[in-house]
Every structure is written in structure tokens, then in C-alpha cells.
Amino acid sequence: IDQPIDFSVPESTVMIAVYLSVPEAENSRRALNTANGIRRAKQMGRYPNKAPLGFINLTTVDGKKIIAPKQPEAGIIRGVFHQLAKNIHKIEEVRRMADDKGLKCSRSYFSKLIRNPAYCGLIPIRLSSGEQYMVKGIHDPLISETLFHEVQRIITTKRKTSCKREDL
């Protein structure tokens, strides 16, 4: 606010309201523009966020931002999906096997990792209505779409786990 406001005049409250609401409107406009820019980048097949585990953010020679596989994590994650597709081990066992090979992540992050469609080359786009659709990404996928969908089917299906109990 450049000019002093005389609060003894009742109309000054209107001026202070205008002074305070203009930056708020500008922030809202900037938020809308940012969200639209991110949505547009996703529709073009780019991954505008921080690269997921197993990928690294890179900038190409022509200035475009992409994600590329990062070894050794990419190979370990590929192995994780293949292990889960076999449907032999529990998810936690597969996470421990990956941890032993050098993939350091928590249980909750691992749960998000195995559900992330970026690993099969798809980018999710959420509409304002709450619906979501997938776009083919421009990055190299770590696994095939069929393997990804097979793992999703397995981890979302309730599995009966049998364990031997010894009664005392």
C-alpha cells in the first residue's frame, strides 16, 4: 500500500479491502495457470513431477525435461514387478528382497511404487470432475503395460494366505 489510509473516513475500509483482495486474486490466477500448465504437460506425455524411484529427471539438448531410467534402481524395480506377477511371495517379502538388493524405501512408499503407472509408460491425468484417464508418456517404460496390469490385478485381489498353526 503506497498511500496512507485515513481510518477516520468510513470509505477507507473499502480501499483497504481492495488493496488486500487484489493480491489474493492474483495468487488464485497464478494457481490456475500452474495447474493448467501441468495438465497440458501431462497431456503431451511429459512427467512434470519429481521423477519416481528408478527414474532420474534430465533435460535434453533442446531444453525439454524428461525422465530416464536410473540404474541400479530401475533393474531392481523391474525385478519387483516380475516377482509380484509370479504371485508366490507376499508384497512385504518382495519389498524385503528389493531392500536386500539395494532399493531403499518404506512400506508405504513401496505400496505407492507398485501402483504407479509411470513404470509402464503411462501418465495419469485427473480431471476437475474427479475422473482420471491415462496418456502414453514420452519416457521409456521399465515394464510392459500387460505386466503392470497383471500386477495390479494380483495386488488388488484378496488372497488367502495359509499358515500352519500349532495348537498347544
Buried (B, 14 or more C-beta within 10 A) or exposed (E): EEEEEEEEEEEEEEBEEEEEEEEEEEEEEEEEEEEEEBBEBBEEBBBBEEBBBBBEBEEEEEEEEBBEBBEEBBBBBBBBBEBBBEEEEEBEEBBEBBBEEEBEBEEEEBBEBBEBBBBBBBBEBEEEEEEEEBBEBBBEBBBEBEBBEBBBEBBEEEEEEEEEEEEE
